[in-house]
Amino acid sequence: MGSGKFIKYILGKALKLSTLLVAVSILSFTLVSLSPIDSVQSYIGADMTRVSPDQRANIEEYWGLNDSSIQQFMSWGAAVLQGDLGTSLLYRDSVAGIIAERFAASLVLMSTAWIISGIIGFTLGVVSGMREGSLADRAIKGYCFILASTPAFWLGLLCLILFSVWLGWFPVGLGSPAGILEGDISLLERLRHLFLPALTLSVVGVANVTLHTRQKLLEVLDSEYVRFAMANGEKGFTLFRRHGLRNIAMPAISLHFASFGELFGGAVLAEQVFSYPGLGQAVVEAGLGSDVPLLLGIVLFTALFVFTGNLLADLLYRLVDPRMRRGM
Amino acid sequence: MELKTVGKQNERPSANVRQRTIAILLSAFAALAALVISGLMIDAEDIGINLDMKNQAPSLQHLFGTDWLGRDMLMRTMKGLTLSLSVGILAAFASSIIALSLSLLSAWNKTADNIVTWLIDLFLSVPHIVTLILISFAAGGGFKGVVIGLALTHWPSLARLLRAEVLQLKSAEYVGISERFGKTGWWIGRHHLLPHLIPHLLVGFILLFPHAILHEAAITFLGFGLSTETPAIGIILSESMRYLSTGHWWLAFFPGFSLLLMVIIFDLLGRNIRKLIDPFQGQGR
């Protein structure tokens, strides 16, 4: 692979990312400014009656609410370009800082679930593909179809009932126990709080990978080289290791990378069920509490997150698969 | 897809699969019809507050149990499912129309196609649930925001499918001949493209339901939507969270399970209709 071509590829992706982010910010800003919700009122909250019309006008003046929306967008956009996403109304703190802190928590949850569901999903897909039509295959397929129709948060609630309420093994909520300082929480305690949301998210993520892997494996098993290998007496695990694994691993991994959007969607629900203090919970609070700067910041950030997943999937394909290298 | 007419002959030997498919379709329809009818027959009185009967575990009188205000959970669940169904119809309908228009637009010329592809990518670039939250906020919250959000966000995957179909059709010989004869793009769209897109559109429409219904439940669960009075499945489940630690498991289990059943029925319906009308999918495993 020539480095010139690679640089060109990266530049192309960077251009695509920047146009995407500009488009997402224009669109989301337009949507937010369409909202009939009074931002001054949601900022002040219950003390609204104690604010005189003069003070109100001052706040509007200070925030630039009297400017046209294009002017507002320009000043917001200029600040964003300098890395300043504004100040959250709910948390009274910088949006970038909140996103960084919340995302760190979400990242632990999502990466755990991502890895577990990837491994389990791939294994199930292989088992079901190698034994097409068997009882195991039908059971796995049925399980995946049911799973695809299951509301993620309901699954979370069931886990909560089973493990926390009935068995009492895990705490009912919160990422860390109440009343203890952040630094004093032991690793074990953190893991205990992480377990149930991660379990829910992993179970939900399995279906997609499994069905995809199974489909790809069936295609591979239909090929002439596998038929030839079978004629030579190869079968079972050896056949799979020699001819199947490498052909189906790449599509599965890249599909898994490309599913960051759904992963985040699942995390939003899982965090809500288990009151896990991550980015998903923050976006719900921002939406419900009319925290416009935080909402816009998270929208941009999630767009970046999903883009990263797709880029990684694409890059991996190009770096690993020799057939794709020529195309670069 | 010029092979489509050949598919009709393939259906003859597999009459058993066909009969089974039709049987599944009919029972799925019957189940949904029963749901709608019973949902319509429930009035405010049936889901009213009855403090004598509060916190009852499931029994023959109250199959799904009752909640902390003595409201019958079976009735509330049915009402919630009917609500989900109507929101689902609206969302699936609007999204199918958007997907169809965009895919026909992409047949126009290269620029239009680029714009459509770009729009699809744009909508898929932000997690679906974040888009829903954003639109719900833009509409000023409330149930209206949820419905608008659901209606406007479910088209990209269907649009992508239909667009691929359109591009394939456009390179077919008979479309080329029509062009040489001087037929307008509008005429070709109406006579060559649309008839081929209708089956895909129908299946896509039905398969959009599960997504729309699940998203409706998810977004109401998160707290976007109507007040807690409305029996939507998401609201029922989010309310139930407060009573789980006291052991009222039926408040969460049955409503969620009914939702799961409804989603599976729609999924079955879509898959089996596709089996009937698309010979390529019918052979698939």
Chai-1 contact restraints between the chains, C-beta under 6 A:
chainA,res_idxA,chainB,res_idxB,connection_type,confidence,min_distance_angstrom,max_distance_angstrom,comment,restraint_id
A,L20,B,S125,contact,1.0,0.0,6.0,A-B,restraint_1
A,A23,B,L122,contact,1.0,0.0,6.0,A-B,restraint_2
A,S28,B,L134,contact,1.0,0.0,6.0,A-B,restraint_3
A,L31,B,L134,contact,1.0,0.0,6.0,A-B,restraint_4
A,L31,B,A138,contact,1.0,0.0,6.0,A-B,restraint_5
A,L34,B,A138,contact,1.0,0.0,6.0,A-B,restraint_6
A,S35,B,F137,contact,1.0,0.0,6.0,A-B,restraint_7
A,S35,B,A138,contact,1.0,0.0,6.0,A-B,restraint_8
A,S35,B,G140,contact,1.0,0.0,6.0,A-B,restraint_9
A,P36,B,G140,contact,1.0,0.0,6.0,A-B,restraint_10
A,I37,B,G140,contact,1.0,0.0,6.0,A-B,restraint_11
A,S149,B,L260,contact,1.0,0.0,6.0,A-B,restraint_12
A,S149,B,V263,contact,1.0,0.0,6.0,A-B,restraint_13
A,S149,B,I264,contact,1.0,0.0,6.0,A-B,restraint_14
A,S149,B,D267,contact,1.0,0.0,6.0,A-B,restraint_15
A,T150,B,L260,contact,1.0,0.0,6.0,A-B,restraint_16
A,P151,B,L214,contact,1.0,0.0,6.0,A-B,restraint_17
A,P151,B,A217,contact,1.0,0.0,6.0,A-B,restraint_18
A,F153,B,F221,contact,1.0,0.0,6.0,A-B,restraint_19
A,W154,B,G256,contact,1.0,0.0,6.0,A-B,restraint_20
A,L157,B,A252,contact,1.0,0.0,6.0,A-B,restraint_21
A,L160,B,L244,contact,1.0,0.0,6.0,A-B,restraint_22
A,I161,B,L244,contact,1.0,0.0,6.0,A-B,restraint_23
A,I161,B,W249,contact,1.0,0.0,6.0,A-B,restraint_24
A,V165,B,L244,contact,1.0,0.0,6.0,A-B,restraint_25
A,V165,B,S245,contact,1.0,0.0,6.0,A-B,restraint_26
A,V172,B,S245,contact,1.0,0.0,6.0,A-B,restraint_27
A,G261,B,P127,contact,1.0,0.0,6.0,A-B,restraint_28
A,F264,B,P127,contact,1.0,0.0,6.0,A-B,restraint_29
A,G265,B,P127,contact,1.0,0.0,6.0,A-B,restraint_30
A,G265,B,H128,contact,1.0,0.0,6.0,A-B,restraint_31
A,G265,B,I129,contact,1.0,0.0,6.0,A-B,restraint_32
A,V268,B,I129,contact,1.0,0.0,6.0,A-B,restraint_33
A,L269,B,A218,contact,1.0,0.0,6.0,A-B,restraint_34
A,Q272,B,L222,contact,1.0,0.0,6.0,A-B,restraint_35
A,V284,B,L222,contact,1.0,0.0,6.0,A-B,restraint_36
A,G287,B,I133,contact,1.0,0.0,6.0,A-B,restraint_37
A,G287,B,F137,contact,1.0,0.0,6.0,A-B,restraint_38
A,L288,B,G223,contact,1.0,0.0,6.0,A-B,restraint_39
A,V299,B,V130,contact,1.0,0.0,6.0,A-B,restraint_40
A,T302,B,V126,contact,1.0,0.0,6.0,A-B,restraint_41
A,T302,B,P127,contact,1.0,0.0,6.0,A-B,restraint_42
A,T302,B,V130,contact,1.0,0.0,6.0,A-B,restraint_43
A,A303,B,S125,contact,1.0,0.0,6.0,A-B,restraint_44
A,A303,B,V126,contact,1.0,0.0,6.0,A-B,restraint_45
A,V306,B,S125,contact,1.0,0.0,6.0,A-B,restraint_46
